[in-house]
Structure formats: structure tokens, C-alpha cells
Amino acid sequence: MLTRLEVQGFKNLLDVTIEFGPFTCIAGANGMGKSNIFDAIEFLSYLASDTLVEASQRVRGASGLRGGDPRDLFWDGYRDHQHRITLAAEMIVPEQVEDDLGSPAQASTTFLRYEVTLGFEPPAREGSIGRLSLFGEELRHITRGEAPRHLRFPHSAGRFRNAVIRGERRGGPFLSTEFRESGTVINVHGDGGSRGKPQPRAAARAGRTVLSTVTTNDYPTILAARREMQSWHRLALEPSALRAPDSFSAPRSLGTDGAHLAATLHRIAQESGGDDQKIDPEAVYARVADRLSDLAGVAVAGVTVELDQIREVFTLFLEERGDLRLPARALSEGTLRFLALCVLLEDPRFTGLVCMEEPENGIHPANVPAMLDLVRDLAVDPRRAPGGDNPFRQVIVNTHSPWLVRLCDPADLLLADVRPRPGPTGQVTRSLALLPFHGTWRAAADTATFSKADVLAYLAAPVGAQLSLPLDIAE
């Protein structure tokens, strides 16, 4: 769970700090750079697995496409000055993980702060565009005593916080940066704290973050941080992927584009029931159908996955009232996206952080409340302990929809705004800021906030509107 993100020098995020709860909605006009928040989170996730080059190629560039110039990732990246990106994340990590060889590992503490600083090396020869370089990396623990100051969103201390923040550490950091005459060194410290000699890694020759190189259970807490960051995904559901049937050999987990919907639902249905309960696939299908029936205009009688033993494929069917049976390929885009989220809601394996762009896309305005309720229900309930019936999931969405803004709890809202501030050279520039609603848990004494007056465009009828309710009906 990502509880705090600090970004400096990444795209149009000159200096942004964001606190997250289980569910967060970022609202703002098109073109403001809201998606760059998702890019920063996605970039951190890639840095936990890939080389610096690969991670930079996987993030959207200035053109909106992936695989572009790494300078696009930097604030004002084409200017003739020193380039730096600093990303910091405070996160709750899983206590029990597996290493790349399948061996179990147990983190010594589960509330951590990770920070990484990247630079840009100009091209060494003609025909090259330069590359990213590692300047610093740290992983430190946040004690249980400090946790209440860092977890500011409303939650149950006894049932939630004590369940997810485990262990303690009496030594120093797990990763630390040391500046030597020979160059910058990233020290890897064991879970034993001050005991044992740190293992130095030369930053200049790394080519990737040191955290991404920890693949075995020798450093279990660093590994747990890596696994947590690898679980941060951007969900971009594509109708073509949602409509496709799945072969018997297909993965049984939903892809970030919505692929393998039928295979995933079939797997969830076959795994339903606890250790002492009988497997009941029909109960899973019934719950998915019941949630899908929240959509107005969709006459849902049932949902099922059919196995074609001849072609060896799974096909998802929606059964409407009146005995009409529709395969996934015949469903509308909005229905398919809603259905995919209904399936994820039933999947106990689906944990971690998911970022969603404009979940209201393809949804009729009358169904936006149902979509918002569904997205919020995907996130963990911080009033209860995480578990099988309360999976440890986190959801962040962005939107420019007045409907979603009106329906959102103000405590869950962040307003995207472009504001003047001093740039790296001292000149005033404009960069993205995210403002909480005044009086909510994110609104500290020194924090800029927004009020209803700042979001009138979302709350009032547009200028020149030709249709509106009579006053006596509106009241």
C-alpha cells in the first residue's frame, strides 16, 4: 500500500507530495498532467524489476507513446542544466513473500520509506540520446510509534494498523547511499541491523536500482519492498482484450488491459470456498451477476463461463432475462469494463495498488454512481483487518467528470491545479499541484486546499445549457 509519494523533477511534477488512503480520486481538467502521477507510480514499479533503460522505455514519453527519449522524463529535460529526478515512496509491504526461486521470506518490518535519485548522462557519441544513471538509493523503516503520524487517513488502529504494520527494526537503513572519492556507493544492509558488514554496490556501474537486484531471501525486507512495488499496476481495460475468449493454456489472472477475463472468472469460481467449505462456482457467478445488475439498462439473469473442450477455450456469457445469451464479444464497452471490475472484486489474489484512468468512460451518467461504488469497494476497508473478505487493495483514479466529482466523498478527492512556483534556476514557473478539500484529513495547517468555490465548474450547469430542471423539481 502506497501511503505517501514525493516526486521532484519528473515531467511536470516539479515538487509534489501526495498522501494516499485506500481510495483516492484525482480530479482536474484535461491536459493538466494528472496522468503523470500514474506515470511516476508506474515508473517506480518498473524500477523494481527492470534496468534503468528498460524502465525509461516503458513509461509514456512526451508524445504519449512508450519507448521515447529518456529526457522526456525530466522536468524541462532538454535544457542545458543538470538533470535530476527524485522519487520517494512510503509504503506498507507484505510481511510474507517469496523470492524468485520460490523460497519463503519474512520481512523484519513492514512500514518502509524508499527513495531513489536518478540523473541523466549526455550522449557519449553522435547518434546516441544519453541514458539514465543512479545517483542515490535508500530504504529505511518507519517505526510503529511513528506510524500514526504517517497514516493519517481514517482507520482502525486496533483492527487495521496493528494488522498491517508488523515487526520492528533497531538498526539503520536497509539501503543507504555513501559518497566516496572513488564514486557513489549503495550499501546493502542485512535485516540484522548494525550486525554484519554492508555489501557495497557501485552506483555508476549499476545500470539498475540496487533494490531490483535483490531476488533471494537473503535480504527479506528489501525483497518485500520490491514485491510491493511490483504490485503497483495501471489498469487500462481495452474492449478488444475483454472480448477475446481464452485458451486453456492462458494465464488465469486478469491482465492490465483486461485480457483473460473468462479464464480469470473460471479460476475464481473453481477456487471458491474456504478450506472447510465446499467449492461453489455458482455462488461466484451469482455474486458477479448481482453486482453487474447494478447497471441500469442491463437485464442480467446470470453470468457464466463455458468450456469448449473441442476448441479448448473459455468463453464468458451474459444471460439476460428472456433467455437471451450473449458472449463477451457482443457486450458494450461500458458493460465489459464494469464486468471486469466485478470479477476483480471476487478475486482474492488481486492485491496491491491499481491506478485507473477515467473509470466513467463508456458508462451512462445514470450508471456513474454504480461504477464509483464498485471502484471504492475494490479498495480495502480500513475499519477492518485485511483478510479473505477484505483484500489488501488500494485504488487511485483520475477523472475530469463532474458526475464523479459530485458523488465522491470530499475526503477522497484531490484537485489537480497548475500553480506558479520557483523553478530549479530560481525563475517562477508553473507546475502541477494536488490540493485536498479543506477540513479533510490531508489538509494540514501548512497545506494549500480547495473549497467548493474552486470546483464550481463541476457543481454547476455549464454556461449556455439549453436543458435544465425547473426550480420546483430541482429543489
GILINNOR-V460208 format. One record per helix or strand of 3 or more residues. SS is the DSSP state (H for helix, E for strand). FROM is the first residue (numbers start at 0). TO is the last residue. If there is no record, write none. Layout:
# GILINNOR-V460208
SS_FROM_TO, SS_FROM_TO
This chain:
# GILINNOR-V460208
E_1_9, E_12_18, E_22_26, H_34_46, H_51_57, H_69_72, E_83_91, E_95_97, E_103_105, E_110_120, E_130_140, H_143_149, H_156_163, E_174_179, E_182_187, E_198_201, H_210_212, H_216_229, E_231_234, H_238_242, H_260_270, H_280_291, E_299_307, E_312_319, E_323_326, H_327_329, H_332_345, E_351_356, H_364_377, E_392_398, H_401_406, H_409_411, E_412_421, E_427_436, H_451_458, H_470_473
